[in-house]
Each structure stands twice: as structure tokens, then as C-alpha cells.
């Protein structure tokens, strides 16, 4: 089940809300747990066992680590290792076994049979959440959760279960038992949800349909202009798709009294790759920084060690996104640019800091160059990300630089003519400009009513598009 579906919007969500607000507070966590299990089982009734096992496994590990710490036992470190190895082993078995076997077959000519396992939806997200819990209990950052229902509800909570944001236990520890649900929270959460739904249904889906249309063209219609149209379409699709889902998750959480961390902050406004990754999928970047990069030493052990640490983080980041060499190459691609920025370009940053101290403002041309450079790097990064086959990737890259194809074609001219206004809308929607305009133009007294009215409008239009049966995938389900 996905948020952008009629059955979720018109059946599941109303049932969850009615039951939640009618039940006494002591039963609300149990209600959310049961409905979250139903939500997951609707799409994957078999693989719900994996999620339940992960929940019981790390609940038990947390209790044992807590017992060891309180009674002076020395088993806690071994239990932590068991938790990490068990979680990564389960993730590796379902997500990477076939990738490893096919790689071995290609390298050595072996004939290992592939397992052809279906990837459990959201396993990358809830595995990281439960694993971070046991690590934090071991480090003393959080208290051990002794209520099994509360812990299970945290792991299985349907708003953030299948695609994040990655909610660490420390973020919601106090909210599991003590959270307030007010009319204002529900209204704000509903509005945030509908904005995310609009991003997904009205923008991401249309950009995705255009991308699929361009990919399906024959060689005779393929051109440099078509390749760029496809790449830009995917760039917008994945942003509005994933950020829209994060908005929906955060909004749903707020409706039930939870405050989930933000996951996106206008990443396409970034002026460097470093800044881009501080704005894109922030909970994943934060997870790797806290649980991998800093424990390895971060930037505290010299430049060479920092490069090694960055390499490990970005190799794992690429691999986390998918079992394919294109994802690994994608991770290494960003590793190279981040090292470049942290090394050679530090000279320019020092000069910029000196100019700031002297009261000089950044040159507009320099700012434009930084922004353009960042967008181009990100755009080609999404090409690496989306093309899982080497032949497809090489064909796309050659077309984008005009190698072996015409600069333009009739279908390319027609497509650009018909989509340019849509691209302008997408470009504006991906920035903070609409919010800034609303803050300056709309009188304060009208902001809240218009915001809720706008949310209702988005809900109606989105449902109309869904009823029509429009293109409605979700890219991050496979991760």
C-alpha cells in the first residue's frame, strides 16, 4: 500500500484516524501498531515476518545490553556485535545475495544459481532504525525501552516504515508515551501531508511519465535534446517523488503527535556538492555520519584518514541505495567530488571567508557558477543512478554530449515545446521561492486559512488524478 493510492486515502487513513482519536491514550500505541502491521501486510504478507523478527531481535538485544550495564556484566559488547551482524546479515541476504552471486558468475565464469528473492519493502529503512537503537542503548544515549508494544510501534509505524525519513529512537523516545494531539497539530499535519501528496501525484508522476516516454523512443527519434529532456525529467521526478513522500510521512506523524526529522531542505538550491548532501535525504546522511564516519575518526585523524573514511561512507551509501554496480559507481562519483571540494577548493573557501570578514558580498557570477556546477554534477549523478545497465548508461551519456546522435530531432523539439512551461513550474517548485513570495505577499491574518484551503484543493485534485489512473510508481520502494 502506498500513500498516493485511493485505498489508502479513502479507506485506510480514515479508519486509522477514527480509531486513534476515539480510543483512550493508553490504547493508541497498540492501535497504531496493529494498523501498521496491516498496512505492511497488505503489500507483503510473507515478509512481515522479517520485520517482526527484526523488531523482536533488537528489542531483546536492547534488554540484554541494559541488563549487562546495570549488573556489571561484560557481555554487552558481544550483544552489540550480534545486533549489528544480525541486522546487516539479514539486509545483505535479501538485498545483496543475488548481486554477489551474479558478480562472481561474471568474474570467474561460475554458474551459481540466483536466489531471485523479492526485496522486502522498506528493509533498508527499518533495519537502520533498529540497529541504531541498540547502538544508542549500548552508548548510553537512550534508555532501554521495556514496553514491547511501544518499541514495536516505533519500528513498524506506517508513516515512516517503508521509505523514511530514518527516525532514530532518540528522536521519538519521549513521544512514545507522552505526546499531545491537538486540533492545530492535526490540521498542520494534514496540510503537510497533502502538500507531499501534490508533489508526488501532480509533479513527480508527470515528470516520471515524461521520462519513461523519452526512454521508450526508438534510435531514430533519439537525440541530444531528447537525452537532456529525459535526464532533467528524472532529476525532477526523484526529488518530488522522495521529498513528497517525506512530507507525507512527516505530516502523518504530526497528525498522531509525533515530530519526525526533516529529510529535505531545497537541495537543488545548493552551491556545492557538500551543501547538496546537507540538504538531500538528511536523515540518511546524518545516520552514516553518526554511526560510520565519526566512529571511524571523521576528520580528526589527518587528511589521509579522512579520505579513507569518506571512501567507506560513500561506498556504503551507494550500496545502501541498491544492489547494483551503478549504485556503487554513483557513490564513488560523489566521493570524488566531495574530496575535491574538501581539498583543492578549500583555497577558494578561505578567500571567501576573508571577503566575508572584510564585508565583501559574494559575486553574483561566482554564485551562479557554483549553483550551475552543482546542478550539472547532480544531474549526471542521477543519470548514473537511473541507468542500471552499462549499455544503457553509456548510450545515455554519449547522447547527452552529442556523440553519435543528432543535436535535435522532431520529437525532441515537439517535447521541449510542450514541456518547457512544466519544467519552469518544476524548477520554481523545487526552490524556496514560492514560500518566500507567500511570506511577503500574503497578509499574516490570511496565511493560515489560505494554507488550509490550498491543502484541500491539492487533495481534491490529487485524488482526481489518481482516480483517472495516472502513472503512479514510487522510486524508493526498491531501497
KABELZI-V201625 format. One record per residue. PSI is psi in whole degrees, 0 to 359 (* if undefined). OMEGA is omega as a letter, one per 20 degrees, with the letter a starting at -180 (NA if undefined). D_FIRST is the distance of its C-alpha to the first C-alpha in Angstrom with 2 decimals. Layout:
BEGIN
psi=PSI omega=OMEGA d_first=D_FIRST
psi=PSI omega=OMEGA d_first=D_FIRST
END
This chain:
BEGIN
psi=137 omega=r d_first=0.00
psi=157 omega=a d_first=3.78
psi=324 omega=a d_first=6.86
psi=56 omega=r d_first=8.60
psi=152 omega=a d_first=7.34
psi=320 omega=a d_first=9.71
psi=326 omega=r d_first=7.97
psi=312 omega=a d_first=6.94
psi=323 omega=a d_first=10.42
psi=349 omega=a d_first=12.44
psi=297 omega=a d_first=11.45
psi=307 omega=a d_first=9.45
psi=315 omega=r d_first=11.24
psi=320 omega=r d_first=14.56
psi=316 omega=r d_first=14.60
psi=312 omega=a d_first=14.09
psi=315 omega=a d_first=16.78
psi=312 omega=r d_first=19.16
psi=318 omega=a d_first=19.23
psi=316 omega=a d_first=19.57
psi=342 omega=r d_first=22.48
psi=329 omega=a d_first=24.21
psi=151 omega=r d_first=24.33
psi=158 omega=a d_first=27.17
psi=326 omega=a d_first=26.57
psi=342 omega=a d_first=27.22
psi=357 omega=a d_first=24.23
psi=322 omega=r d_first=21.64
psi=320 omega=r d_first=20.73
psi=320 omega=r d_first=20.32
psi=314 omega=r d_first=18.06
psi=323 omega=r d_first=15.78
psi=311 omega=a d_first=15.91
psi=316 omega=a d_first=15.13
psi=330 omega=r d_first=12.15
psi=321 omega=r d_first=10.86
psi=322 omega=r d_first=11.51
psi=319 omega=r d_first=9.72
psi=315 omega=a d_first=6.49
psi=319 omega=a d_first=7.23
psi=337 omega=a d_first=8.78
psi=322 omega=a d_first=6.25
psi=329 omega=a d_first=5.70
psi=74 omega=a d_first=9.13
psi=331 omega=a d_first=11.51
psi=314 omega=a d_first=14.50
psi=0 omega=r d_first=13.89
psi=334 omega=r d_first=13.28
psi=326 omega=r d_first=17.08
psi=315 omega=r d_first=17.52
psi=319 omega=r d_first=15.91
psi=318 omega=r d_first=18.02
psi=314 omega=r d_first=21.01
psi=320 omega=r d_first=20.72
psi=310 omega=a d_first=20.68
psi=320 omega=a d_first=23.67
psi=309 omega=a d_first=25.44
psi=337 omega=r d_first=25.64
psi=314 omega=r d_first=26.25
psi=316 omega=r d_first=29.18
psi=319 omega=r d_first=30.36
psi=318 omega=r d_first=30.44
psi=319 omega=a d_first=32.49
psi=318 omega=r d_first=34.91
psi=318 omega=r d_first=35.43
psi=318 omega=r d_first=36.15
psi=315 omega=r d_first=38.57
psi=318 omega=a d_first=40.35
psi=321 omega=a d_first=40.86
psi=333 omega=a d_first=42.24
psi=13 omega=r d_first=44.55
psi=22 omega=r d_first=45.75
psi=157 omega=a d_first=44.29
psi=20 omega=a d_first=43.76
psi=349 omega=a d_first=40.71
psi=322 omega=a d_first=38.22
psi=321 omega=a d_first=38.41
psi=324 omega=r d_first=37.77
psi=322 omega=r d_first=34.74
psi=316 omega=r d_first=33.36
psi=319 omega=r d_first=34.02
psi=318 omega=a d_first=32.33
psi=312 omega=a d_first=29.19
psi=313 omega=a d_first=29.13
psi=319 omega=a d_first=30.02
psi=315 omega=r d_first=27.56
psi=312 omega=a d_first=24.58
psi=326 omega=r d_first=25.68
psi=317 omega=r d_first=26.57
psi=316 omega=r d_first=23.17
psi=316 omega=a d_first=21.55
psi=321 omega=a d_first=24.37
psi=312 omega=a d_first=24.13
psi=330 omega=a d_first=20.55
psi=329 omega=a d_first=20.62
psi=357 omega=a d_first=24.28
psi=309 omega=a d_first=26.05
psi=325 omega=r d_first=25.81
psi=316 omega=r d_first=26.72
psi=315 omega=a d_first=29.77
psi=318 omega=r d_first=30.82
psi=325 omega=r d_first=30.63
psi=317 omega=r d_first=32.60
psi=320 omega=r d_first=35.21
psi=321 omega=a d_first=35.50
psi=322 omega=a d_first=36.15
psi=319 omega=a d_first=38.62
psi=3 omega=r d_first=40.64
psi=18 omega=r d_first=40.16
psi=171 omega=a d_first=38.73
psi=48 omega=r d_first=36.60
psi=135 omega=r d_first=34.03
psi=133 omega=r d_first=31.32
psi=146 omega=a d_first=27.80
psi=335 omega=r d_first=25.32
psi=47 omega=r d_first=22.47
psi=137 omega=r d_first=19.90
psi=136 omega=a d_first=16.22
psi=119 omega=r d_first=15.28
psi=128 omega=a d_first=13.10
psi=132 omega=r d_first=10.37
psi=6 omega=a d_first=12.01
psi=326 omega=r d_first=15.19
psi=329 omega=a d_first=17.46
psi=306 omega=a d_first=16.44
psi=336 omega=r d_first=16.64
psi=316 omega=r d_first=19.66
psi=325 omega=a d_first=21.49
psi=312 omega=a d_first=20.86
psi=324 omega=r d_first=22.25
psi=320 omega=r d_first=25.02
psi=330 omega=r d_first=26.14
psi=310 omega=a d_first=26.43
psi=324 omega=r d_first=28.94
psi=315 omega=a d_first=30.79
psi=325 omega=r d_first=31.20
psi=317 omega=r d_first=32.38
psi=319 omega=a d_first=34.88
psi=353 omega=r d_first=36.10
psi=17 omega=a d_first=36.43
psi=333 omega=r d_first=34.19
psi=159 omega=r d_first=32.14
psi=147 omega=r d_first=32.98
psi=133 omega=r d_first=31.59
psi=117 omega=a d_first=28.92
psi=345 omega=r d_first=30.32
psi=112 omega=a d_first=27.85
psi=324 omega=r d_first=25.28
psi=316 omega=a d_first=22.83
psi=316 omega=r d_first=23.09
psi=317 omega=r d_first=22.68
psi=321 omega=r d_first=19.66
psi=322 omega=r d_first=18.02
psi=315 omega=a d_first=18.95
psi=317 omega=a d_first=17.36
psi=358 omega=a d_first=14.08
psi=117 omega=a d_first=13.73
psi=329 omega=a d_first=10.11
psi=319 omega=a d_first=11.34
psi=15 omega=a d_first=12.91
psi=313 omega=a d_first=11.45
psi=346 omega=a d_first=9.81
psi=21 omega=r d_first=12.09
psi=191 omega=j d_first=14.84
psi=157 omega=r d_first=17.33
psi=111 omega=a d_first=19.03
psi=109 omega=r d_first=20.30
psi=152 omega=a d_first=23.46
psi=324 omega=a d_first=24.50
psi=335 omega=a d_first=27.59
psi=331 omega=a d_first=25.67
psi=9 omega=a d_first=24.33
psi=311 omega=a d_first=26.94
psi=336 omega=a d_first=28.79
psi=346 omega=a d_first=25.83
psi=325 omega=r d_first=24.48
psi=332 omega=a d_first=27.32
psi=97 omega=r d_first=28.83
psi=143 omega=a d_first=26.77
psi=137 omega=r d_first=27.62
psi=108 omega=a d_first=25.38
psi=165 omega=r d_first=27.35
psi=322 omega=r d_first=26.93
psi=318 omega=r d_first=27.55
psi=317 omega=a d_first=24.80
psi=317 omega=a d_first=22.26
psi=315 omega=r d_first=23.58
psi=321 omega=r d_first=23.59
psi=319 omega=r d_first=20.09
psi=318 omega=a d_first=18.86
psi=317 omega=r d_first=20.94
psi=320 omega=r d_first=19.70
psi=314 omega=a d_first=16.05
psi=329 omega=r d_first=17.09
psi=317 omega=r d_first=19.19
psi=321 omega=r d_first=16.38
psi=318 omega=r d_first=14.35
psi=318 omega=r d_first=17.62
psi=315 omega=a d_first=18.12
psi=307 omega=a d_first=14.87
psi=317 omega=a d_first=15.12
psi=334 omega=a d_first=18.91
psi=302 omega=a d_first=20.17
psi=315 omega=a d_first=18.01
psi=321 omega=a d_first=16.73
psi=320 omega=r d_first=20.35
psi=322 omega=r d_first=21.82
psi=320 omega=r d_first=19.53
psi=322 omega=r d_first=20.56
psi=318 omega=r d_first=24.12
psi=314 omega=r d_first=23.85
psi=323 omega=r d_first=22.67
psi=317 omega=r d_first=25.48
psi=320 omega=r d_first=28.05
psi=330 omega=a d_first=27.09
psi=359 omega=a d_first=27.56
psi=150 omega=r d_first=31.10
psi=168 omega=a d_first=34.02
psi=327 omega=a d_first=36.68
psi=332 omega=r d_first=39.03
psi=350 omega=a d_first=36.78
psi=138 omega=a d_first=35.79
psi=174 omega=r d_first=37.71
psi=318 omega=a d_first=37.83
psi=323 omega=r d_first=36.56
psi=319 omega=a d_first=33.57
psi=317 omega=r d_first=32.75
psi=324 omega=r d_first=32.91
psi=318 omega=r d_first=30.79
psi=315 omega=a d_first=28.06
psi=316 omega=a d_first=28.36
psi=322 omega=r d_first=28.32
psi=315 omega=r d_first=25.31
psi=322 omega=r d_first=23.31
psi=318 omega=r d_first=24.80
psi=321 omega=a d_first=23.51
psi=311 omega=a d_first=20.08
psi=329 omega=r d_first=19.32
psi=307 omega=a d_first=20.79
psi=330 omega=r d_first=19.06
psi=307 omega=a d_first=15.66
psi=317 omega=r d_first=15.95
psi=327 omega=r d_first=18.12
psi=317 omega=r d_first=15.98
psi=320 omega=r d_first=12.96
psi=319 omega=r d_first=15.67
psi=317 omega=r d_first=17.04
psi=318 omega=r d_first=13.87
psi=314 omega=r d_first=13.66
psi=320 omega=r d_first=17.43
psi=316 omega=r d_first=17.41
psi=319 omega=r d_first=15.01
psi=317 omega=r d_first=17.19
psi=325 omega=r d_first=20.25
psi=331 omega=r d_first=19.22
psi=9 omega=r d_first=19.30
psi=6 omega=a d_first=22.46
psi=149 omega=r d_first=21.43
psi=104 omega=r d_first=22.82
psi=151 omega=r d_first=20.88
psi=150 omega=r d_first=22.92
psi=150 omega=a d_first=22.88
psi=341 omega=a d_first=21.56
psi=144 omega=r d_first=23.26
psi=77 omega=r d_first=26.65
psi=62 omega=a d_first=27.53
psi=332 omega=a d_first=27.87
psi=3 omega=r d_first=29.39
psi=357 omega=a d_first=32.31
psi=152 omega=r d_first=33.38
psi=12 omega=r d_first=36.90
psi=162 omega=r d_first=36.55
psi=325 omega=r d_first=34.09
psi=314 omega=r d_first=34.67
psi=323 omega=r d_first=33.71
psi=316 omega=a d_first=30.66
psi=355 omega=r d_first=29.24
psi=350 omega=a d_first=30.08
psi=338 omega=a d_first=27.82
psi=130 omega=r d_first=24.92
psi=57 omega=a d_first=22.20
psi=329 omega=a d_first=24.74
psi=327 omega=r d_first=23.08
psi=315 omega=r d_first=23.11
psi=318 omega=r d_first=26.68
psi=322 omega=r d_first=27.67
psi=311 omega=r d_first=26.36
psi=324 omega=r d_first=28.37
psi=316 omega=a d_first=31.31
psi=323 omega=a d_first=31.46
psi=353 omega=r d_first=30.80
psi=301 omega=a d_first=32.27
psi=309 omega=a d_first=34.51
psi=314 omega=r d_first=36.47
psi=331 omega=r d_first=37.01
psi=348 omega=a d_first=38.36
psi=347 omega=r d_first=40.85
psi=232 omega=r d_first=39.24
psi=22 omega=a d_first=42.10
psi=356 omega=a d_first=44.63
psi=31 omega=r d_first=46.21
psi=163 omega=a d_first=47.51
psi=317 omega=a d_first=46.35
psi=317 omega=r d_first=46.11
psi=325 omega=r d_first=43.97
psi=319 omega=r d_first=41.69
psi=318 omega=r d_first=41.16
psi=316 omega=a d_first=40.33
psi=318 omega=r d_first=37.85
psi=321 omega=r d_first=36.18
psi=314 omega=a d_first=36.09
psi=314 omega=a d_first=34.34
psi=316 omega=a d_first=31.75
psi=335 omega=r d_first=30.95
psi=315 omega=r d_first=31.00
psi=324 omega=r d_first=28.39
psi=315 omega=r d_first=26.39
psi=315 omega=a d_first=26.35
psi=326 omega=r d_first=25.52
psi=325 omega=a d_first=22.65
psi=339 omega=r d_first=20.91
psi=155 omega=r d_first=21.12
psi=79 omega=a d_first=23.26
psi=149 omega=a d_first=25.58
psi=336 omega=r d_first=29.01
psi=327 omega=r d_first=27.98
psi=323 omega=r d_first=26.00
psi=315 omega=r d_first=29.11
psi=320 omega=r d_first=31.33
psi=317 omega=r d_first=29.14
psi=317 omega=r d_first=29.66
psi=327 omega=r d_first=33.37
psi=312 omega=r d_first=33.62
psi=327 omega=r d_first=32.70
psi=315 omega=a d_first=34.90
psi=316 omega=a d_first=37.87
psi=325 omega=r d_first=37.45
psi=321 omega=r d_first=37.01
psi=318 omega=r d_first=40.14
psi=316 omega=a d_first=41.96
psi=322 omega=a d_first=41.14
psi=343 omega=a d_first=42.11
psi=273 omega=a d_first=45.31
psi=318 omega=a d_first=47.18
psi=359 omega=r d_first=45.65
psi=332 omega=r d_first=46.66
psi=316 omega=a d_first=50.01
psi=326 omega=r d_first=48.60
psi=322 omega=r d_first=46.72
psi=318 omega=r d_first=50.01
psi=320 omega=r d_first=51.72
psi=319 omega=r d_first=48.97
psi=323 omega=r d_first=49.35
psi=319 omega=r d_first=53.10
psi=322 omega=r d_first=52.71
psi=319 omega=r d_first=50.57
psi=331 omega=r d_first=53.25
psi=0 omega=r d_first=55.79
psi=10 omega=r d_first=53.86
psi=138 omega=r d_first=52.99
psi=154 omega=r d_first=49.78
psi=133 omega=r d_first=47.63
psi=135 omega=a d_first=48.81
psi=325 omega=r d_first=46.47
psi=322 omega=r d_first=46.92
psi=319 omega=r d_first=46.05
psi=319 omega=r d_first=42.86
psi=318 omega=r d_first=41.95
psi=314 omega=r d_first=42.68
psi=317 omega=a d_first=40.49
psi=318 omega=r d_first=37.56
psi=314 omega=r d_first=38.06
psi=314 omega=a d_first=38.42
psi=314 omega=a d_first=35.19
psi=321 omega=r d_first=33.17
psi=317 omega=r d_first=34.75
psi=315 omega=a d_first=34.04
psi=319 omega=a d_first=30.38
psi=311 omega=r d_first=30.16
psi=332 omega=r d_first=31.68
psi=320 omega=r d_first=29.50
psi=332 omega=r d_first=26.36
psi=315 omega=r d_first=28.16
psi=320 omega=a d_first=28.58
psi=320 omega=a d_first=24.96
psi=335 omega=a d_first=23.60
psi=100 omega=a d_first=26.21
psi=338 omega=r d_first=25.49
psi=140 omega=a d_first=28.59
psi=318 omega=a d_first=32.06
psi=318 omega=r d_first=33.38
psi=319 omega=a d_first=30.64
psi=311 omega=a d_first=31.28
psi=320 omega=r d_first=35.05
psi=318 omega=a d_first=34.85
psi=315 omega=a d_first=32.79
psi=319 omega=r d_first=35.14
psi=318 omega=r d_first=38.22
psi=323 omega=a d_first=37.10
psi=334 omega=r d_first=36.45
psi=7 omega=r d_first=40.04
psi=22 omega=a d_first=41.50
psi=110 omega=r d_first=42.52
psi=4 omega=r d_first=43.04
psi=162 omega=r d_first=41.41
psi=155 omega=r d_first=42.72
psi=320 omega=a d_first=42.18
psi=167 omega=r d_first=40.81
psi=161 omega=a d_first=40.06
psi=318 omega=r d_first=39.87
psi=328 omega=r d_first=36.09
psi=315 omega=r d_first=35.90
psi=315 omega=a d_first=38.18
psi=315 omega=a d_first=36.34
psi=316 omega=r d_first=32.91
psi=319 omega=r d_first=34.30
psi=321 omega=a d_first=36.11
psi=347 omega=a d_first=33.06
psi=354 omega=a d_first=30.72
psi=319 omega=r d_first=33.16
psi=323 omega=r d_first=32.50
psi=319 omega=r d_first=28.72
psi=321 omega=r d_first=29.43
psi=317 omega=r d_first=31.70
psi=316 omega=r d_first=29.01
psi=317 omega=a d_first=26.58
psi=317 omega=r d_first=29.46
psi=318 omega=a d_first=30.31
psi=338 omega=a d_first=26.76
psi=359 omega=a d_first=26.49
psi=176 omega=r d_first=29.58
psi=3 omega=a d_first=30.72
psi=313 omega=r d_first=33.00
psi=319 omega=r d_first=31.09
psi=318 omega=r d_first=31.05
psi=319 omega=r d_first=34.73
psi=315 omega=r d_first=35.69
psi=320 omega=a d_first=33.99
psi=327 omega=a d_first=35.72
psi=332 omega=a d_first=39.08
psi=317 omega=a d_first=38.96
psi=127 omega=r d_first=37.18
psi=146 omega=a d_first=39.41
psi=319 omega=a d_first=38.16
psi=337 omega=a d_first=38.34
psi=350 omega=a d_first=36.00
psi=310 omega=a d_first=33.37
psi=311 omega=r d_first=31.20
psi=318 omega=r d_first=31.32
psi=326 omega=r d_first=30.68
psi=315 omega=r d_first=27.76
psi=323 omega=r d_first=26.06
psi=318 omega=r d_first=27.12
psi=321 omega=r d_first=25.73
psi=316 omega=r d_first=22.34
psi=321 omega=r d_first=22.32
psi=315 omega=r d_first=23.42
psi=320 omega=a d_first=20.60
psi=313 omega=a d_first=18.02
psi=313 omega=a d_first=19.84
psi=319 omega=a d_first=20.27
psi=316 omega=r d_first=16.70
psi=321 omega=r d_first=15.52
psi=319 omega=r d_first=18.45
psi=321 omega=a d_first=17.39
psi=321 omega=r d_first=13.87
psi=325 omega=r d_first=15.67
psi=345 omega=r d_first=18.01
psi=40 omega=a d_first=15.42
psi=168 omega=r d_first=16.29
psi=123 omega=a d_first=15.43
psi=61 omega=r d_first=12.02
psi=176 omega=r d_first=11.46
psi=115 omega=a d_first=10.83
psi=323 omega=a d_first=13.92
psi=1 omega=r d_first=13.53
psi=327 omega=a d_first=10.69
psi=354 omega=a d_first=13.73
psi=* omega=NA d_first=15.65
END
